[in-house]
Amino acid sequence: MQTSIHSGHRYPKSHDEGSTVKELIEYIALSLVDDPSQVIVNQFRSGGRENLELHVAREDMGRVIGKGGRVANAMRVLLRVAAAREGKQANLDVAEPR
């Protein structure tokens, strides 16, 4: 029989206000792109929802969005899970490069 190493909590709670979800998206985006200096994640709060806006270089848009939007949708799923662990809701938008 296995014993849990967590003291009664299913998931550890983060004490950083909102930074965990932003850091997650930054980490994933930096892992995907060729030009990490162009990765910017803006975080906005609207009611009880965190809205994140991801900016990358025009040349890296294909890597971040993926074929049929699969990569971007996978990032959104991971973001929602991370936010739910903190008792929040979150949304990700990939911004059109200028």
The 8 nearest C-alpha neighbors of each residue, nearest first, counted from 0:
[[1, 2, 3, 4, 5, 7, 6, 9],
 [2, 0, 3, 4, 5, 6, 7, 9],
 [1, 3, 4, 0, 5, 6, 7, 9],
 [2, 4, 5, 1, 6, 7, 9, 8],
 [3, 5, 6, 2, 7, 1, 8, 9],
 [6, 4, 3, 7, 8, 9, 10, 11],
 [5, 7, 8, 4, 3, 9, 11, 10],
 [6, 8, 5, 9, 3, 4, 10, 11],
 [9, 7, 10, 6, 5, 11, 12, 3],
 [8, 10, 7, 11, 5, 6, 84, 12],
 [11, 9, 8, 12, 84, 5, 85, 7],
 [10, 12, 8, 13, 9, 84, 5, 85],
 [13, 11, 85, 10, 14, 84, 8, 86],
 [12, 14, 15, 11, 85, 19, 16, 84],
 [13, 15, 16, 12, 17, 85, 19, 18],
 [16, 14, 13, 18, 17, 19, 12, 85],
 [15, 17, 18, 14, 13, 19, 85, 20],
 [18, 16, 19, 15, 20, 21, 49, 82],
 [17, 19, 21, 20, 16, 15, 22, 23],
 [20, 18, 22, 21, 17, 23, 15, 13],
 [21, 19, 23, 22, 18, 17, 78, 81],
 [20, 22, 18, 24, 23, 19, 25, 40],
 [21, 23, 25, 19, 20, 24, 18, 26],
 [22, 24, 20, 26, 21, 25, 19, 27],
 [23, 25, 27, 21, 26, 22, 28, 20],
 [26, 24, 22, 28, 23, 27, 29, 21],
 [25, 27, 23, 29, 24, 28, 22, 30],
 [26, 28, 30, 24, 29, 25, 23, 31],
 [29, 27, 31, 25, 30, 26, 24, 32],
 [28, 30, 26, 35, 31, 27, 32, 25],
 [29, 31, 27, 28, 32, 26, 35, 25],
 [32, 30, 28, 29, 62, 27, 63, 33],
 [31, 33, 59, 34, 29, 35, 30, 28],
 [32, 34, 35, 59, 31, 29, 58, 30],
 [33, 35, 36, 32, 37, 56, 59, 38],
 [36, 34, 37, 38, 29, 32, 33, 28],
 [35, 37, 34, 38, 39, 55, 29, 56],
 [36, 38, 55, 35, 56, 34, 39, 54],
 [39, 37, 55, 35, 54, 36, 40, 29],
 [40, 38, 54, 53, 37, 41, 55, 25],
 [39, 41, 53, 52, 54, 42, 51, 25],
 [42, 40, 52, 51, 39, 53, 43, 21],
 [41, 43, 51, 50, 52, 40, 44, 49],
 [44, 42, 50, 49, 51, 45, 41, 52],
 [43, 45, 49, 48, 50, 46, 42, 47],
 [46, 44, 48, 47, 49, 43, 50, 89],
 [45, 47, 48, 44, 49, 43, 88, 50],
 [46, 48, 45, 49, 87, 88, 44, 89],
 [49, 47, 88, 45, 89, 46, 44, 50],
 [48, 50, 89, 44, 43, 88, 90, 45],
 [51, 49, 90, 43, 89, 42, 44, 91],
 [52, 50, 42, 91, 41, 90, 92, 43],
 [51, 53, 92, 41, 40, 93, 91, 94],
 [52, 54, 40, 93, 94, 39, 92, 51],
 [53, 55, 39, 94, 38, 40, 93, 52],
 [56, 54, 38, 37, 59, 57, 60, 53],
 [57, 55, 59, 58, 37, 96, 60, 34],
 [56, 58, 60, 59, 96, 55, 97, 95],
 [57, 59, 56, 60, 61, 55, 33, 62],
 [60, 58, 56, 62, 57, 61, 32, 55],
 [61, 59, 63, 57, 62, 58, 64, 55],
 [62, 60, 64, 59, 65, 63, 58, 66],
 [61, 63, 65, 59, 60, 64, 31, 32],
 [62, 64, 60, 61, 65, 71, 70, 59],
 [65, 63, 71, 68, 61, 70, 62, 60],
 [66, 64, 70, 68, 62, 69, 61, 63],
 [67, 65, 68, 69, 64, 70, 61, 62],
 [66, 68, 69, 65, 64, 70, 71, 72],
 [69, 67, 64, 65, 66, 71, 70, 72],
 [70, 68, 72, 65, 67, 71, 66, 73],
 [69, 71, 65, 73, 64, 72, 68, 63],
 [72, 70, 64, 74, 73, 68, 69, 63],
 [71, 73, 75, 69, 74, 70, 68, 76],
 [72, 74, 70, 76, 75, 71, 69, 77],
 [73, 75, 71, 77, 72, 76, 78, 70],
 [76, 74, 72, 78, 73, 77, 91, 79],
 [75, 77, 73, 79, 78, 74, 72, 80],
 [78, 76, 80, 74, 75, 79, 81, 73],
 [77, 79, 75, 81, 76, 80, 82, 74],
 [78, 80, 82, 76, 77, 81, 89, 83],
 [79, 81, 83, 77, 82, 78, 84, 76],
 [82, 80, 78, 84, 83, 79, 77, 20],
 [81, 83, 87, 79, 85, 84, 80, 88],
 [82, 84, 86, 80, 87, 85, 81, 79],
 [85, 83, 81, 82, 86, 80, 10, 12],
 [84, 86, 82, 83, 87, 12, 13, 81],
 [85, 87, 83, 84, 82, 88, 12, 81],
 [88, 86, 82, 83, 85, 48, 89, 47],
 [89, 87, 48, 82, 49, 83, 79, 47],
 [90, 88, 49, 48, 79, 50, 82, 87],
 [89, 91, 50, 51, 49, 75, 92, 88],
 [92, 90, 51, 52, 75, 50, 93, 89],
 [91, 93, 52, 94, 53, 51, 90, 50],
 [94, 92, 53, 52, 54, 91, 95, 71],
 [93, 95, 54, 53, 92, 96, 52, 55],
 [94, 96, 97, 93, 54, 57, 60, 55],
 [97, 95, 57, 94, 56, 54, 55, 60],
 [96, 95, 57, 56, 94, 54, 55, 37]]
